[in-house]
């Protein structure tokens, strides 16, 4: 392998020299490369900040002839002279060569079946296809550089390449045509390398190797991601909600029809606030505290008022909705600020949010997911909604978020009115009982194989410290959900050599594309703290072992200087966490959940061998 990398370094050096100085491309030694003139299509791509990448591919009798052809064609590209090819710090060169080709039945193309001969693994394999007597390549690294992770996405992309897309505007119809048109497909695999200054880095699924992992790296990436949040705050205290580095756009692809294309979400906004306060807790950096305050001030601008037991209550109203989770995470965020500052200036709003949440607990203990929803009751407050409406507005996440906020308030606020404090405890206990005992029966059909109630796990970590609420049913819920998540985790024994970067991530159905999910990890790290609180050391060690797998898996979703080579604006996403291994999207919560998970993980790593 080392000899192959040396050969690649030499080849890329010669390519750069030939492109930059117009010298003939010469190749002295290629004996360590697996060039096969029958299959070894070679591509060279130029990347540079502010420029749309350019590339060319060729397959001649020899590697030398192939590269000579590529160099010639790149030079004739009208955009070539926009690139500072001679400057290694500006122009990055990707070299990729096909080394394997094997059959593909396009009608059975899947990302769901782990051992299927027709499995498409984005970033690992690509497709060679022939249509209208023209052969085209979707190279393996295109999964990463083109932000593609599903069968529908790749077939829609190919339909645009070959012209099939002109037959219909509907993606589903394009995908169908790409499976049914007379197109010959084969799978391909490649070796790929990218330059970074004087280095040449091997790529795995488009991501540069090695992916280093230790406590210092966790610390570094956590704080860099917090700085990304700060850098991407708006003047009004809100956060940049979404960024797509591939399209270089901040318009959320999931909400393209909103009147305001710069969609935002008040729950994820408050999650960003919590992240900054976690950073302040670990670092004492006053800037994080100040920015968190600015984000809280934005949150308060969304408030509307009502009364609960004839006292002031308030709730966030955003995007024509008032969600229980918006009040819940907002209360969590404001409580973290209060815990660090003891600032009483927000006390009215803290009390008001608590009363609002209490008003949403019905007689059975169920927390109603929405106070206002435009599709129900003409957009007016839902005071006593029917069971049918409750089911339609059911949320797995909101009750846990609300209960965590109540727990932090109960534990940390000074001089709570005794009647209010009793009300908080009684209604929180009723809500916990409902969620743990009644919800699995009433809403059994809504439960998935992979648990997603990390907020409730965090809430229980706090509530069991209250006298009378250390119930075994609550504790069992946390550890049972933790076990179920670990049972749906990719580990060394259930992954293939081609997807070892799945390890530590989750799945609903075995074989599907991995979920490297920091939000679930926040629940898992709460389970660890709970086990330590209960002095269950064996269970804590079991949780830690799996948490470290998840933490290591998340590292490959981090945009650093080396991995952002394909972004037209690489500084925009730099130091953020993205959605998936190949999906380039960044959203405030993909950053927020990772930073919060790492912030809670870091203090417990002193006596743990992280890099094993």
Buried (B, 14 or more C-beta within 10 A) or exposed (E): EEEBBEBBBBBBBBBBBBBBEEEEBEBEEBEEBBBBEEBBBBBBBBBBBEBEBBBBBBBBEEBBBBBBBBBEBBBEBEEBEBBBBEEBEBBBBBBBBBBBBEEBEBEEBBBBBBEBEBBBBBBBBBBBBBBEEEEBBBBBBBBBBBBBBBBBBBBBBBBEBBEBBEEEEEBEBBBBBBBEBEBEBBBBBBBBBBBBEEEBBBBBBBBBEEBEBBBEBBBBBBBBBBBBBBBBBBEEBBBBBBBBBBEBEBBBEEBEEEEEEBBBBBBBBBBBBBBBBBBBBBBEBEBBBEBBBBBBEBBBEBBBEBEBEEEBBBBBBBBEBBBBBBBBBBBBBBBBBBBBBEEEEBBEBBBBBBBBBBBBBBEEBBBBBBBBBEEBBEEEBBEEBEEEBBBBBBBBBBBBBBBBBBBBBBEBBEEBEEEBBEBBBEBBBBBBBBBBBBBEEBBEEEEEEBBBBBBBBBBBBBBBBBEEBEBEEBBEBBBEBBBBBBEBBBEEEEBEEBBEBBBBBBBEEEBBBBBBBBBBBBBBBBBBBBBBBBEBEEBBEBBBEBBBBBBBBBBBBBBBEBBBBBBBEBEBBBBBBBBBBBBBBBBBBBBBBBBBBBBBBBEBBEEBEBEE
